[in-house]
Amino acid sequence: MSEASETYDLIYWPGLPGRGEFIRLVLEQAGANYTDTAHVEDGMRIVLSYSSTDNHGSPVNPPPFAPPMLKHGKHTISQTPNILLYLGPRLGLAPSTEDDPIGIYHVNALTLTALDGLSNEPHDTHHPIAVGDYYEDQKGEALKRAKNYREQRLPKFLEYFQRVLSSETSRGGEYLYGGQLTYADLVLFQTIDGVSFAFPKRMSSLKESGKYDKVFALHERVKALDKIAAYLKSGKRQKYLMGIYRHYPELDDE
Ligand SMILES: N[C@@H](CCC(=O)N[C@@H](CS)C(=O)NCC(=O)O)C(=O)O
């Protein structure tokens, strides 16, 4: 059953797409009613109140550690893939449990893999030592980490998703699983988009190689979906800045 008419509240840092973007794309594609701390006046204060050490939770919610968080009714869910797991079936972006009871676990695995290799690992290229330290203070290690990412890890993950799109369970190669759009496709779109922003030279040569054509085609396909295309053009889509996907030309050296 679609619950798109209910209101969801996304709690995420204003000013950058970040991990909140994975949730936003799902809400946008589903046409869901949602509020977003990125676009309210005291958004930063709201985010801080959730992640504060003064937050001891409620009778039904443990305190969350970090954004993104999703408030839905009296529940607050945290951890990006967990929020997606909550939203996917509710918003019609996951396989139906009646037809395919195990499908949601496959979609979740694909999502976790995209987040591992195309979101968390790119983040670690510019912050390989300490999340709380400046990039400039870990630049030497970042250069080494980024080289390994560009040469080994990035192609390995692209090859994996190319193989998934060529597999029988993709049902035709347009979408990752079951021949229909799921939230895993929206996640793969956003990760490819972000990695292309961070590593434009490397991604362009990987695209030109032709080895990952199905992955790049999925990126274009999702980008062209009516609701996603309208969202991307709207002022709601924020620019990549100092979040997970950062463009440092020296980290994108061939
Ligand atoms: N595994 C978590 C990571 C959450 C996370 O690292 N959130 C960032 C923003 S994208 C944050 O504000 N972290 C604060 C911290 O780690 O201290 C998820 O996927 O939601």
The ligand as a Gaussian input file, in Angstrom:
#p B3LYP/6-31G(d) Opt

LIG

0 1
 N       25.939000       5.298000       8.754000
 C       25.240000       6.543000       8.938000
 C       26.246000       7.672000       8.888000
 C       25.632000       8.956000       9.377000
 C       26.615000      10.101000       9.260000
 O       27.840000       9.911000       9.248000
 N       26.065000      11.305000       9.166000
 C       26.902000      12.486000       8.994000
 C       26.290000      13.425000       8.004000
 S       26.183000      12.657000       6.410000
 C       27.079000      13.186000      10.319000
 O       26.582000      14.268000      10.548000
 N       27.840000      12.543000      11.205000
 C       28.174000      13.087000      12.489000
 C       29.199000      12.222000      13.171000
 O       29.536000      11.144000      12.648000
 O       29.675000      12.656000      14.220000
 C       24.167000       6.692000       7.857000
 O       24.301000       6.081000       6.790000
 O       23.174000       7.387000       8.067000

